[in-house]
């Protein structure tokens, strides 16, 4: 079963603030990515996967998730 982005992030011992800082975005924006309240740009999905050292297809995101262009 796929894990959520939050679960993977926790396993990698990174906080939402850590991720936001690395990505150069606000913590609130990153939080909205994890909860599905905001679409994640395709480039950001790639960056998140690289930071967490996983394949982007291994990330389970909320049902509302759609990669924005």
C-alpha positions in Angstrom: 0.0 0.0 0.0 1.3 3.4 -0.9 2.1 5.8 1.9 1.0 9.4 2.2 3.5 12.2 1.6 3.3 13.0 5.3 4.1 9.5 6.3 7.1 9.3 4.0 8.3 12.8 5.2 8.0 11.7 8.8 10.0 8.5 8.0 12.8 10.7 6.5 12.7 12.8 9.7 11.8 16.0 7.9 9.3 18.5 9.2 7.0 20.4 7.0 9.2 23.5 7.7 12.2 21.5 6.6 10.5 20.7 3.3 9.2 24.2 2.8 12.6 25.7 3.4 14.3 23.3 0.9 11.6 23.9 -1.7 11.7 27.7 -1.1 7.9 27.9 -0.3 5.8 28.9 2.7 5.1 26.2 5.3 1.4 26.9 4.8 1.8 26.1 1.1 3.6 22.8 1.8 0.9 21.9 4.3 -1.8 22.5 1.7 0.1 20.1 -0.6 0.0 17.4 2.0 -3.7 17.9 2.8 -4.8 18.2 -0.8 -6.0 21.8 -0.4 -3.7 23.0 -3.1 -2.5 21.4 -6.4 1.1 20.5 -6.5 3.0 21.8 -9.5 4.7 19.0 -11.5 8.2 20.4 -10.9 7.5 20.5 -7.2 6.4 16.9 -7.2 9.7 16.0 -8.8 11.6 18.1 -6.3 9.8 16.5 -3.3 10.6 13.0 -4.7 14.2 13.9 -5.0 14.4 15.4 -1.5 12.8 12.3 0.0 14.8 10.0 -2.2 11.7 8.2 -3.6 10.0 7.7 -6.9 7.2 10.2 -7.4 4.9 7.3 -8.2 5.4 6.0 -4.7 3.8 9.1 -3.1 0.1 8.7 -2.2 -1.5 12.1 -2.2 -5.0 13.0 -1.2 -7.8 12.2 -3.7 -8.1 15.9 -4.6 -4.5 15.8 -5.8 -3.8 16.9 -9.3 -0.5 17.9 -10.7 -0.9 21.5 -11.9 1.1 22.6 -14.9 
